[in-house]
Amino acid sequence: MDYLSDLLDRAEAFARESGQSVKTVSGKLFGNGSRIADYRAGKVSPTLGTLKVAEARLKALKSGSETEAA
């Protein structure tokens, strides 16, 4: 599994566990509610910088520090 797929899987799992929609989590991680779906569909590709920021935001969300993720 590649890094992007792993990150998207973890983001979707977090959405389920937290009771948030995938669009909401996508917005929090990528600043765009449809970005997870776009990445899954291959419509766009993230930069390495985008992935690093999303990873940090997901970590902050999981730790309960939503203000840190913003």
N, CA, C and O atoms as a Maestro MAE file, in Angstrom:
{
 s_m_m2io_version
 :::
 2.0.0
}

f_m_ct {
 s_m_title
 :::
 protein
 m_atom[280] {
  # First column is atom index #
  i_m_mmod_type
  r_m_x_coord
  r_m_y_coord
  r_m_z_coord
  i_m_residue_number
  s_m_chain_name
  s_m_pdb_residue_name
  s_m_pdb_atom_name
  i_m_atomic_number
  :::
  1 25 0.847 -1.174 0.000 1 A "MET " " N  " 7
  2 3 0.000 0.000 0.000 1 A "MET " " CA " 6
  3 2 0.894 1.239 0.000 1 A "MET " " C  " 6
  4 15 1.889 1.299 0.723 1 A "MET " " O  " 8
  5 25 0.534 2.215 -0.809 2 A "ASP " " N  " 7
  6 3 1.343 3.427 -0.850 2 A "ASP " " CA " 6
  7 2 0.931 4.400 0.255 2 A "ASP " " C  " 6
  8 15 -0.098 4.227 0.908 2 A "ASP " " O  " 8
  9 25 1.739 5.398 0.442 3 A "TYR " " N  " 7
  10 3 1.547 6.345 1.538 3 A "TYR " " CA " 6
  11 2 0.212 7.078 1.430 3 A "TYR " " C  " 6
  12 15 -0.486 7.238 2.432 3 A "TYR " " O  " 8
  13 25 -0.152 7.526 0.225 4 A "LEU " " N  " 7
  14 3 -1.410 8.250 0.045 4 A "LEU " " CA " 6
  15 2 -2.597 7.373 0.413 4 A "LEU " " C  " 6
  16 15 -3.483 7.812 1.146 4 A "LEU " " O  " 8
  17 25 -2.629 6.146 -0.080 5 A "SER " " N  " 7
  18 3 -3.738 5.236 0.238 5 A "SER " " CA " 6
  19 2 -3.834 4.990 1.734 5 A "SER " " C  " 6
  20 15 -4.927 4.952 2.299 5 A "SER " " O  " 8
  21 25 -2.683 4.823 2.371 6 A "ASP " " N  " 7
  22 3 -2.666 4.610 3.816 6 A "ASP " " CA " 6
  23 2 -3.227 5.826 4.553 6 A "ASP " " C  " 6
  24 15 -4.035 5.674 5.469 6 A "ASP " " O  " 8
  25 25 -2.809 7.022 4.163 7 A "LEU " " N  " 7
  26 3 -3.301 8.243 4.799 7 A "LEU " " CA " 6
  27 2 -4.809 8.388 4.602 7 A "LEU " " C  " 6
  28 15 -5.526 8.733 5.541 7 A "LEU " " O  " 8
  29 25 -5.288 8.129 3.400 8 A "LEU " " N  " 7
  30 3 -6.722 8.241 3.130 8 A "LEU " " CA " 6
  31 2 -7.512 7.203 3.915 8 A "LEU " " C  " 6
  32 15 -8.593 7.498 4.425 8 A "LEU " " O  " 8
  33 25 -6.977 5.986 4.014 9 A "ASP " " N  " 7
  34 3 -7.635 4.945 4.819 9 A "ASP " " CA " 6
  35 2 -7.738 5.373 6.276 9 A "ASP " " C  " 6
  36 15 -8.778 5.197 6.911 9 A "ASP " " O  " 8
  37 25 -6.653 5.934 6.799 10 A "ARG " " N  " 7
  38 3 -6.662 6.373 8.202 10 A "ARG " " CA " 6
  39 2 -7.606 7.556 8.410 10 A "ARG " " C  " 6
  40 15 -8.261 7.654 9.448 10 A "ARG " " O  " 8
  41 25 -7.677 8.449 7.429 11 A "ALA " " N  " 7
  42 3 -8.593 9.591 7.517 11 A "ALA " " CA " 6
  43 2 -10.045 9.112 7.508 11 A "ALA " " C  " 6
  44 15 -10.869 9.605 8.278 11 A "ALA " " O  " 8
  45 25 -10.354 8.154 6.640 12 A "GLU " " N  " 7
  46 3 -11.715 7.619 6.576 12 A "GLU " " CA " 6
  47 2 -12.063 6.844 7.844 12 A "GLU " " C  " 6
  48 15 -13.195 6.912 8.324 12 A "GLU " " O  " 8
  49 25 -11.107 6.117 8.382 13 A "ALA " " N  " 7
  50 3 -11.331 5.398 9.640 13 A "ALA " " CA " 6
  51 2 -11.581 6.390 10.769 13 A "ALA " " C  " 6
  52 15 -12.455 6.164 11.605 13 A "ALA " " O  " 8
  53 25 -10.828 7.481 10.803 14 A "PHE " " N  " 7
  54 3 -11.042 8.506 11.819 14 A "PHE " " CA " 6
  55 2 -12.439 9.105 11.682 14 A "PHE " " C  " 6
  56 15 -13.111 9.349 12.684 14 A "PHE " " O  " 8
  57 25 -12.873 9.340 10.457 15 A "ALA " " N  " 7
  58 3 -14.217 9.888 10.239 15 A "ALA " " CA " 6
  59 2 -15.269 8.957 10.840 15 A "ALA " " C  " 6
  60 15 -16.177 9.410 11.536 15 A "ALA " " O  " 8
  61 25 -15.148 7.668 10.573 16 A "ARG " " N  " 7
  62 3 -16.107 6.697 11.128 16 A "ARG " " CA " 6
  63 2 -16.060 6.693 12.650 16 A "ARG " " C  " 6
  64 15 -17.099 6.752 13.308 16 A "ARG " " O  " 8
  65 25 -14.861 6.623 13.204 17 A "GLU " " N  " 7
  66 3 -14.689 6.532 14.655 17 A "GLU " " CA " 6
  67 2 -15.179 7.785 15.376 17 A "GLU " " C  " 6
  68 15 -15.698 7.700 16.489 17 A "GLU " " O  " 8
  69 25 -15.016 8.936 14.750 18 A "SER " " N  " 7
  70 3 -15.379 10.198 15.397 18 A "SER " " CA " 6
  71 2 -16.811 10.631 15.095 18 A "SER " " C  " 6
  72 15 -17.308 11.601 15.668 18 A "SER " " O  " 8
  73 25 -17.472 9.902 14.187 19 A "GLY " " N  " 7
  74 3 -18.846 10.246 13.833 19 A "GLY " " CA " 6
  75 2 -18.953 11.431 12.883 19 A "GLY " " C  " 6
  76 15 -20.031 12.001 12.714 19 A "GLY " " O  " 8
  77 25 -17.844 11.797 12.268 20 A "GLN " " N  " 7
  78 3 -17.847 12.892 11.303 20 A "GLN " " CA " 6
  79 2 -17.946 12.317 9.894 20 A "GLN " " C  " 6
  80 15 -17.599 11.160 9.656 20 A "GLN " " O  " 8
  81 25 -18.419 13.133 8.974 21 A "SER " " N  " 7
  82 3 -18.460 12.676 7.594 21 A "SER " " CA " 6
  83 2 -17.052 12.730 7.002 21 A "SER " " C  " 6
  84 15 -16.187 13.462 7.482 21 A "SER " " O  " 8
  85 25 -16.845 11.948 5.962 22 A "VAL " " N  " 7
  86 3 -15.554 11.961 5.271 22 A "VAL " " CA " 6
  87 2 -15.311 13.350 4.684 22 A "VAL " " C  " 6
  88 15 -14.176 13.825 4.663 22 A "VAL " " O  " 8
  89 25 -16.369 14.001 4.211 23 A "LYS " " N  " 7
  90 3 -16.215 15.355 3.659 23 A "LYS " " CA " 6
  91 2 -15.728 16.330 4.723 23 A "LYS " " C  " 6
  92 15 -14.895 17.192 4.445 23 A "LYS " " O  " 8
  93 25 -16.248 16.194 5.940 24 A "THR " " N  " 7
  94 3 -15.817 17.074 7.028 24 A "THR " " CA " 6
  95 2 -14.344 16.852 7.339 24 A "THR " " C  " 6
  96 15 -13.578 17.807 7.467 24 A "THR " " O  " 8
  97 25 -13.956 15.597 7.459 25 A "VAL " " N  " 7
  98 3 -12.554 15.282 7.749 25 A "VAL " " CA " 6
  99 2 -11.668 15.714 6.584 25 A "VAL " " C  " 6
  100 15 -10.570 16.226 6.804 25 A "VAL " " O  " 8
  101 25 -12.119 15.519 5.371 26 A "SER " " N  " 7
  102 3 -11.361 15.956 4.201 26 A "SER " " CA " 6
  103 2 -11.126 17.462 4.253 26 A "SER " " C  " 6
  104 15 -10.029 17.935 3.958 26 A "SER " " O  " 8
  105 25 -12.147 18.201 4.624 27 A "GLY " " N  " 7
  106 3 -12.004 19.650 4.748 27 A "GLY " " CA " 6
  107 2 -10.997 20.039 5.811 27 A "GLY " " C  " 6
  108 15 -10.225 20.981 5.630 27 A "GLY " " O  " 8
  109 25 -11.004 19.315 6.918 28 A "LYS " " N  " 7
  110 3 -10.072 19.612 8.009 28 A "LYS " " CA " 6
  111 2 -8.634 19.260 7.642 28 A "LYS " " C  " 6
  112 15 -7.700 19.944 8.060 28 A "LYS " " O  " 8
  113 25 -8.458 18.210 6.874 29 A "LEU " " N  " 7
  114 3 -7.101 17.779 6.514 29 A "LEU " " CA " 6
  115 2 -6.543 18.517 5.306 29 A "LEU " " C  " 6
  116 15 -5.373 18.899 5.284 29 A "LEU " " O  " 8
  117 25 -7.390 18.713 4.304 30 A "PHE " " N  " 7
  118 3 -6.911 19.241 3.029 30 A "PHE " " CA " 6
  119 2 -7.483 20.605 2.657 30 A "PHE " " C  " 6
  120 15 -7.095 21.183 1.642 30 A "PHE " " O  " 8
  121 25 -8.412 21.129 3.481 31 A "GLY " " N  " 7
  122 3 -9.025 22.412 3.163 31 A "GLY " " CA " 6
  123 2 -10.038 22.327 2.041 31 A "GLY " " C  " 6
  124 15 -10.412 23.344 1.456 31 A "GLY " " O  " 8
  125 25 -10.487 21.115 1.738 32 A "ASN " " N  " 7
  126 3 -11.432 20.890 0.646 32 A "ASN " " CA " 6
  127 2 -12.218 19.624 0.967 32 A "ASN " " C  " 6
  128 15 -11.638 18.546 1.093 32 A "ASN " " O  " 8
  129 25 -13.524 19.752 1.097 33 A "GLY " " N  " 7
  130 3 -14.356 18.623 1.486 33 A "GLY " " CA " 6
  131 2 -14.406 17.478 0.491 33 A "GLY " " C  " 6
  132 15 -14.770 16.359 0.854 33 A "GLY " " O  " 8
  133 25 -14.051 17.737 -0.741 34 A "SER " " N  " 7
  134 3 -14.101 16.659 -1.738 34 A "SER " " CA " 6
  135 2 -12.720 16.095 -2.072 34 A "SER " " C  " 6
  136 15 -12.598 15.234 -2.944 34 A "SER " " O  " 8
  137 25 -11.686 16.569 -1.390 35 A "ARG " " N  " 7
  138 3 -10.328 16.182 -1.773 35 A "ARG " " CA " 6
  139 2 -10.046 14.690 -1.587 35 A "ARG " " C  " 6
  140 15 -9.388 14.088 -2.436 35 A "ARG " " O  " 8
  141 25 -10.525 14.078 -0.502 36 A "ILE " " N  " 7
  142 3 -10.290 12.637 -0.323 36 A "ILE " " CA " 6
  143 2 -10.893 11.871 -1.495 36 A "ILE " " C  " 6
  144 15 -10.252 10.979 -2.050 36 A "ILE " " O  " 8
  145 25 -12.123 12.216 -1.872 37 A "ALA " " N  " 7
  146 3 -12.769 11.550 -3.012 37 A "ALA " " CA " 6
  147 2 -11.993 11.813 -4.303 37 A "ALA " " C  " 6
  148 15 -11.839 10.913 -5.129 37 A "ALA " " O  " 8
  149 25 -11.509 13.033 -4.476 38 A "ASP " " N  " 7
  150 3 -10.727 13.364 -5.674 38 A "ASP " " CA " 6
  151 2 -9.443 12.545 -5.744 38 A "ASP " " C  " 6
  152 15 -9.075 12.053 -6.811 38 A "ASP " " O  " 8
  153 25 -8.759 12.398 -4.606 39 A "TYR " " N  " 7
  154 3 -7.539 11.589 -4.582 39 A "TYR " " CA " 6
  155 2 -7.857 10.131 -4.886 39 A "TYR " " C  " 6
  156 15 -7.141 9.483 -5.649 39 A "TYR " " O  " 8
  157 25 -8.930 9.613 -4.292 40 A "ARG " " N  " 7
  158 3 -9.325 8.216 -4.532 40 A "ARG " " CA " 6
  159 2 -9.626 7.980 -6.010 40 A "ARG " " C  " 6
  160 15 -9.278 6.940 -6.570 40 A "ARG " " O  " 8
  161 25 -10.280 8.968 -6.632 41 A "ALA " " N  " 7
  162 3 -10.661 8.834 -8.040 41 A "ALA " " CA " 6
  163 2 -9.501 9.114 -8.992 41 A "ALA " " C  " 6
  164 15 -9.627 8.909 -10.199 41 A "ALA " " O  " 8
  165 25 -8.381 9.579 -8.462 42 A "GLY " " N  " 7
  166 3 -7.238 9.888 -9.308 42 A "GLY " " CA " 6
  167 2 -7.394 11.188 -10.078 42 A "GLY " " C  " 6
  168 15 -6.677 11.423 -11.051 42 A "GLY " " O  " 8
  169 25 -8.331 12.041 -9.651 43 A "LYS " " N  " 7
  170 3 -8.564 13.307 -10.350 43 A "LYS " " CA " 6
  171 2 -7.436 14.303 -10.125 43 A "LYS " " C  " 6
  172 15 -7.113 15.099 -11.007 43 A "LYS " " O  " 8
  173 25 -6.844 14.252 -8.948 44 A "VAL " " N  " 7
  174 3 -5.735 15.144 -8.603 44 A "VAL " " CA " 6
  175 2 -4.704 14.358 -7.809 44 A "VAL " " C  " 6
  176 15 -4.997 13.286 -7.279 44 A "VAL " " O  " 8
  177 25 -3.503 14.897 -7.733 45 A "SER " " N  " 7
  178 3 -2.437 14.270 -6.949 45 A "SER " " CA " 6
  179 2 -1.888 15.289 -5.963 45 A "SER " " C  " 6
  180 15 -1.668 16.446 -6.321 45 A "SER " " O  " 8
  181 25 -1.665 14.865 -4.720 46 A "PRO " " N  " 7
  182 3 -1.148 15.803 -3.727 46 A "PRO " " CA " 6
  183 2 0.362 15.977 -3.857 46 A "PRO " " C  " 6
  184 15 1.062 15.105 -4.373 46 A "PRO " " O  " 8
  185 25 0.842 17.105 -3.384 47 A "THR " " N  " 7
  186 3 2.287 17.299 -3.281 47 A "THR " " CA " 6
  187 2 2.756 16.658 -1.978 47 A "THR " " C  " 6
  188 15 1.946 16.335 -1.109 47 A "THR " " O  " 8
  189 25 4.036 16.481 -1.853 48 A "LEU " " N  " 7
  190 3 4.591 15.938 -0.620 48 A "LEU " " CA " 6
  191 2 4.284 16.865 0.555 48 A "LEU " " C  " 6
  192 15 3.989 16.403 1.657 48 A "LEU " " O  " 8
  193 25 4.353 18.162 0.316 49 A "GLY " " N  " 7
  194 3 4.040 19.132 1.364 49 A "GLY " " CA " 6
  195 2 2.606 19.009 1.848 49 A "GLY " " C  " 6
  196 15 2.340 19.092 3.047 49 A "GLY " " O  " 8
  197 25 1.684 18.812 0.919 50 A "THR " " N  " 7
  198 3 0.277 18.634 1.274 50 A "THR " " CA " 6
  199 2 0.097 17.399 2.137 50 A "THR " " C  " 6
  200 15 -0.652 17.423 3.113 50 A "THR " " O  " 8
  201 25 0.779 16.323 1.783 51 A "LEU " " N  " 7
  202 3 0.678 15.090 2.563 51 A "LEU " " CA " 6
  203 2 1.231 15.274 3.971 51 A "LEU " " C  " 6
  204 15 0.659 14.771 4.937 51 A "LEU " " O  " 8
  205 25 2.338 15.992 4.086 52 A "LYS " " N  " 7
  206 3 2.928 16.224 5.405 52 A "LYS " " CA " 6
  207 2 1.998 17.045 6.287 52 A "LYS " " C  " 6
  208 15 1.840 16.749 7.471 52 A "LYS " " O  " 8
  209 25 1.384 18.073 5.715 53 A "VAL " " N  " 7
  210 3 0.447 18.909 6.476 53 A "VAL " " CA " 6
  211 2 -0.771 18.085 6.882 53 A "VAL " " C  " 6
  212 15 -1.214 18.160 8.028 53 A "VAL " " O  " 8
  213 25 -1.313 17.300 5.955 54 A "ALA " " N  " 7
  214 3 -2.488 16.477 6.260 54 A "ALA " " CA " 6
  215 2 -2.172 15.453 7.342 54 A "ALA " " C  " 6
  216 15 -2.999 15.198 8.217 54 A "ALA " " O  " 8
  217 25 -0.995 14.875 7.288 55 A "GLU " " N  " 7
  218 3 -0.574 13.902 8.307 55 A "GLU " " CA " 6
  219 2 -0.530 14.566 9.680 55 A "GLU " " C  " 6
  220 15 -1.009 13.998 10.662 55 A "GLU " " O  " 8
  221 25 0.039 15.758 9.748 56 A "ALA " " N  " 7
  222 3 0.118 16.483 11.024 56 A "ALA " " CA " 6
  223 2 -1.274 16.850 11.526 56 A "ALA " " C  " 6
  224 15 -1.547 16.764 12.724 56 A "ALA " " O  " 8
  225 25 -2.146 17.255 10.621 57 A "ARG " " N  " 7
  226 3 -3.511 17.615 11.018 57 A "ARG " " CA " 6
  227 2 -4.278 16.395 11.515 57 A "ARG " " C  " 6
  228 15 -5.021 16.484 12.492 57 A "ARG " " O  " 8
  229 25 -4.102 15.266 10.853 58 A "LEU " " N  " 7
  230 3 -4.782 14.046 11.293 58 A "LEU " " CA " 6
  231 2 -4.289 13.638 12.675 58 A "LEU " " C  " 6
  232 15 -5.079 13.244 13.532 58 A "LEU " " O  " 8
  233 25 -3.003 13.732 12.882 59 A "LYS " " N  " 7
  234 3 -2.439 13.407 14.194 59 A "LYS " " CA " 6
  235 2 -3.034 14.318 15.269 59 A "LYS " " C  " 6
  236 15 -3.382 13.854 16.355 59 A "LYS " " O  " 8
  237 25 -3.149 15.607 14.967 60 A "ALA " " N  " 7
  238 3 -3.723 16.557 15.923 60 A "ALA " " CA " 6
  239 2 -5.195 16.250 16.188 60 A "ALA " " C  " 6
  240 15 -5.650 16.320 17.330 60 A "ALA " " O  " 8
  241 25 -5.931 15.914 15.146 61 A "LEU " " N  " 7
  242 3 -7.346 15.575 15.321 61 A "LEU " " CA " 6
  243 2 -7.504 14.338 16.198 61 A "LEU " " C  " 6
  244 15 -8.369 14.291 17.072 61 A "LEU " " O  " 8
  245 25 -6.665 13.344 15.956 62 A "LYS " " N  " 7
  246 3 -6.738 12.113 16.744 62 A "LYS " " CA " 6
  247 2 -6.392 12.350 18.204 62 A "LYS " " C  " 6
  248 15 -6.914 11.675 19.091 62 A "LYS " " O  " 8
  249 25 -5.517 13.304 18.449 63 A "SER " " N  " 7
  250 3 -5.134 13.586 19.836 63 A "SER " " CA " 6
  251 2 -6.141 14.504 20.516 63 A "SER " " C  " 6
  252 15 -6.014 14.809 21.702 63 A "SER " " O  " 8
  253 25 -7.146 14.944 19.753 64 A "GLY " " N  " 7
  254 3 -8.191 15.786 20.322 64 A "GLY " " CA " 6
  255 2 -7.862 17.258 20.321 64 A "GLY " " C  " 6
  256 15 -8.558 18.055 20.950 64 A "GLY " " O  " 8
  257 25 -6.816 17.620 19.628 65 A "SER " " N  " 7
  258 3 -6.404 19.021 19.586 65 A "SER " " CA " 6
  259 2 -6.800 19.621 18.247 65 A "SER " " C  " 6
  260 15 -5.949 19.869 17.392 65 A "SER " " O  " 8
  261 25 -8.102 19.853 18.069 66 A "GLU " " N  " 7
  262 3 -8.597 20.334 16.790 66 A "GLU " " CA " 6
  263 2 -8.064 21.717 16.443 66 A "GLU " " C  " 6
  264 15 -7.886 22.023 15.265 66 A "GLU " " O  " 8
  265 25 -7.806 22.557 17.436 67 A "THR " " N  " 7
  266 3 -7.272 23.885 17.152 67 A "THR " " CA " 6
  267 2 -5.865 23.785 16.578 67 A "THR " " C  " 6
  268 15 -5.458 24.616 15.766 67 A "THR " " O  " 8
  269 25 -5.128 22.771 16.998 68 A "GLU " " N  " 7
  270 3 -3.790 22.537 16.463 68 A "GLU " " CA " 6
  271 2 -3.869 22.118 15.003 68 A "GLU " " C  " 6
  272 15 -2.948 22.383 14.230 68 A "GLU " " O  " 8
  273 25 -4.974 21.461 14.616 69 A "ALA " " N  " 7
  274 3 -5.123 20.962 13.258 69 A "ALA " " CA " 6
  275 2 -5.532 22.058 12.291 69 A "ALA " " C  " 6
  276 15 -5.355 21.902 11.083 69 A "ALA " " O  " 8
  277 25 -6.065 23.140 12.778 70 A "ALA " " N  " 7
  278 3 -6.581 24.205 11.910 70 A "ALA " " CA " 6
  279 2 -5.489 25.042 11.296 70 A "ALA " " C  " 6
  280 15 -5.774 25.974 10.544 70 A "ALA " " O  " 8
  :::
 }
 m_bond[279] {
  # First column is bond index #
  i_m_from
  i_m_to
  i_m_order
  :::
  1 1 2 1
  2 2 3 1
  3 3 4 2
  4 3 5 1
  5 5 6 1
  6 6 7 1
  7 7 8 2
  8 7 9 1
  9 9 10 1
  10 10 11 1
  11 11 12 2
  12 11 13 1
  13 13 14 1
  14 14 15 1
  15 15 16 2
  16 15 17 1
  17 17 18 1
  18 18 19 1
  19 19 20 2
  20 19 21 1
  21 21 22 1
  22 22 23 1
  23 23 24 2
  24 23 25 1
  25 25 26 1
  26 26 27 1
  27 27 28 2
  28 27 29 1
  29 29 30 1
  30 30 31 1
  31 31 32 2
  32 31 33 1
  33 33 34 1
  34 34 35 1
  35 35 36 2
  36 35 37 1
  37 37 38 1
  38 38 39 1
  39 39 40 2
  40 39 41 1
  41 41 42 1
  42 42 43 1
  43 43 44 2
  44 43 45 1
  45 45 46 1
  46 46 47 1
  47 47 48 2
  48 47 49 1
  49 49 50 1
  50 50 51 1
  51 51 52 2
  52 51 53 1
  53 53 54 1
  54 54 55 1
  55 55 56 2
  56 55 57 1
  57 57 58 1
  58 58 59 1
  59 59 60 2
  60 59 61 1
  61 61 62 1
  62 62 63 1
  63 63 64 2
  64 63 65 1
  65 65 66 1
  66 66 67 1
  67 67 68 2
  68 67 69 1
  69 69 70 1
  70 70 71 1
  71 71 72 2
  72 71 73 1
  73 73 74 1
  74 74 75 1
  75 75 76 2
  76 75 77 1
  77 77 78 1
  78 78 79 1
  79 79 80 2
  80 79 81 1
  81 81 82 1
  82 82 83 1
  83 83 84 2
  84 83 85 1
  85 85 86 1
  86 86 87 1
  87 87 88 2
  88 87 89 1
  89 89 90 1
  90 90 91 1
  91 91 92 2
  92 91 93 1
  93 93 94 1
  94 94 95 1
  95 95 96 2
  96 95 97 1
  97 97 98 1
  98 98 99 1
  99 99 100 2
  100 99 101 1
  101 101 102 1
  102 102 103 1
  103 103 104 2
  104 103 105 1
  105 105 106 1
  106 106 107 1
  107 107 108 2
  108 107 109 1
  109 109 110 1
  110 110 111 1
  111 111 112 2
  112 111 113 1
  113 113 114 1
  114 114 115 1
  115 115 116 2
  116 115 117 1
  117 117 118 1
  118 118 119 1
  119 119 120 2
  120 119 121 1
  121 121 122 1
  122 122 123 1
  123 123 124 2
  124 123 125 1
  125 125 126 1
  126 126 127 1
  127 127 128 2
  128 127 129 1
  129 129 130 1
  130 130 131 1
  131 131 132 2
  132 131 133 1
  133 133 134 1
  134 134 135 1
  135 135 136 2
  136 135 137 1
  137 137 138 1
  138 138 139 1
  139 139 140 2
  140 139 141 1
  141 141 142 1
  142 142 143 1
  143 143 144 2
  144 143 145 1
  145 145 146 1
  146 146 147 1
  147 147 148 2
  148 147 149 1
  149 149 150 1
  150 150 151 1
  151 151 152 2
  152 151 153 1
  153 153 154 1
  154 154 155 1
  155 155 156 2
  156 155 157 1
  157 157 158 1
  158 158 159 1
  159 159 160 2
  160 159 161 1
  161 161 162 1
  162 162 163 1
  163 163 164 2
  164 163 165 1
  165 165 166 1
  166 166 167 1
  167 167 168 2
  168 167 169 1
  169 169 170 1
  170 170 171 1
  171 171 172 2
  172 171 173 1
  173 173 174 1
  174 174 175 1
  175 175 176 2
  176 175 177 1
  177 177 178 1
  178 178 179 1
  179 179 180 2
  180 179 181 1
  181 181 182 1
  182 182 183 1
  183 183 184 2
  184 183 185 1
  185 185 186 1
  186 186 187 1
  187 187 188 2
  188 187 189 1
  189 189 190 1
  190 190 191 1
  191 191 192 2
  192 191 193 1
  193 193 194 1
  194 194 195 1
  195 195 196 2
  196 195 197 1
  197 197 198 1
  198 198 199 1
  199 199 200 2
  200 199 201 1
  201 201 202 1
  202 202 203 1
  203 203 204 2
  204 203 205 1
  205 205 206 1
  206 206 207 1
  207 207 208 2
  208 207 209 1
  209 209 210 1
  210 210 211 1
  211 211 212 2
  212 211 213 1
  213 213 214 1
  214 214 215 1
  215 215 216 2
  216 215 217 1
  217 217 218 1
  218 218 219 1
  219 219 220 2
  220 219 221 1
  221 221 222 1
  222 222 223 1
  223 223 224 2
  224 223 225 1
  225 225 226 1
  226 226 227 1
  227 227 228 2
  228 227 229 1
  229 229 230 1
  230 230 231 1
  231 231 232 2
  232 231 233 1
  233 233 234 1
  234 234 235 1
  235 235 236 2
  236 235 237 1
  237 237 238 1
  238 238 239 1
  239 239 240 2
  240 239 241 1
  241 241 242 1
  242 242 243 1
  243 243 244 2
  244 243 245 1
  245 245 246 1
  246 246 247 1
  247 247 248 2
  248 247 249 1
  249 249 250 1
  250 250 251 1
  251 251 252 2
  252 251 253 1
  253 253 254 1
  254 254 255 1
  255 255 256 2
  256 255 257 1
  257 257 258 1
  258 258 259 1
  259 259 260 2
  260 259 261 1
  261 261 262 1
  262 262 263 1
  263 263 264 2
  264 263 265 1
  265 265 266 1
  266 266 267 1
  267 267 268 2
  268 267 269 1
  269 269 270 1
  270 270 271 1
  271 271 272 2
  272 271 273 1
  273 273 274 1
  274 274 275 1
  275 275 276 2
  276 275 277 1
  277 277 278 1
  278 278 279 1
  279 279 280 2
  :::
 }
}
